Amino acid sequence: MKWIGRILYIAFVILILFYVEIQAGGANAFRQASYTHDTILNAVTYDEDGKEIDFDTYELLKRYNAAYDIHYAKAVENKNGELSYDTTTSNISDVYKIKFSIHPLVSMLPIRNTNMYHDGFYIVLEEGHEDVLYYEFEFVTFRLESNEPVKEILSSDFLKIYQTVESYRSTGFFPNLLLVSNYTLNTHNRGTKIEYYEYDIRAIDVYAYTKKQDSNELEKTFIYRTTDGSTSVNNLAGSPIVTDSNLKLTSETYNITKNIYETGLTDENILAYGIVTDYHPADLSPYNYYFFVIYGLYAVLILVIPYFWFFHRPLMAKIKKNKRSKLEDPNHEPLPQIFSDDEPKSDNE
């Protein structure tokens, strides 16, 4: 029974180490997350009644990128040369009007054993309606290969945008911000075997979730679809309130790292792609206490508890046994006294 407990304890320690170091990313990941968390809370302003009146999404984006040593670039233009996708001028209910921009994510981090990088894109919600609890996005993606591209629908519970810091507190979703990375695109519905490809985005669908009148139930409304105008998206299901064919979001427009990886973030590259470097590198020193907390926990779990559980009693028993053996041995000579209050006598005394 004793060994069963010890085995379970060892398994527990391994589980803790796996979660903290592999799943969570270790002490540095906690520092980065705390820095971002505090940035979100500090970027919001309230009115006298405590209601949110403003939130600087780009301030969050700059600091988040600095914390994780990644970058974002200037917004990708749509087919009309505009920097956002906008239905606010459409003749529709204000509740369903939306405006967002798309910014490349520049990671400078290779995906192991591929010729790709952990790039992607951010969707920044610039205008929404306060009655919308959250927006949900779906993407029609085309896998780029030497043969005919493969059409896929990317939909997930993680592809949501909430609009308030209060929602961030309860859901963990960043306010007004959605990140879609190459990793996201390639792991969606792939099972255990992941093969990495580049993707063009052929269509973006946006749904708004609002509360039904006199009910706590949510109502899902298909408010917007933008496509690249190709024939491959002509027969998509659903009837959005607003449709356009302004989308221009190919792999070439948002996978930037492959173009600059060899030279790095030079002044020329930063200027050419509009890469934002504010707050880099982030000052994470106020969060260094995570090193002491986490490695202190490891010391307790790996050294202190195992010592008292596995070794202390046998060690104490062995010491007592040695002492008892010395006392019972008539030939045992006591160790010479090192310190004494009496002065040693000379041979003449």
HUVENGI-V457557 format. One record per run of one state. SS is the DSSP state (h for helix, s for strand, l for the rest). FROM is the first residue (numbers start at 1). LEN is the number of residues. If there is no record, write none. Layout:
# HUVENGI-V457557
[[SS & FROM & LEN] [SS & FROM & LEN]]
This chain:
# HUVENGI-V457557
[[l & 1 & 1] [h & 2 & 22] [l & 24 & 2] [h & 26 & 17] [l & 43 & 1] [s & 44 & 3] [l & 47 & 5] [s & 52 & 4] [l & 56 & 1] [h & 57 & 11] [l & 68 & 3] [s & 71 & 5] [l & 76 & 9] [s & 85 & 2] [l & 87 & 7] [h & 94 & 3] [l & 97 & 2] [s & 99 & 8] [l & 107 & 3] [s & 110 & 1] [l & 111 & 6] [s & 117 & 1] [l & 118 & 2] [s & 120 & 8] [l & 128 & 4] [s & 132 & 13] [l & 145 & 5] [s & 150 & 13] [l & 163 & 2] [h & 165 & 7] [l & 172 & 3] [s & 175 & 1] [l & 176 & 1] [s & 177 & 5] [h & 182 & 6] [l & 188 & 10] [s & 198 & 14] [l & 212 & 6] [s & 218 & 10] [l & 228 & 3] [h & 231 & 3] [l & 234 & 8] [s & 242 & 3] [l & 245 & 4] [s & 249 & 1] [l & 250 & 1] [h & 251 & 4] [l & 255 & 2] [h & 257 & 4] [l & 261 & 6] [h & 267 & 7] [l & 274 & 2] [s & 276 & 1] [l & 277 & 8] [h & 285 & 3] [l & 288 & 1] [h & 289 & 40] [l & 329 & 21]]
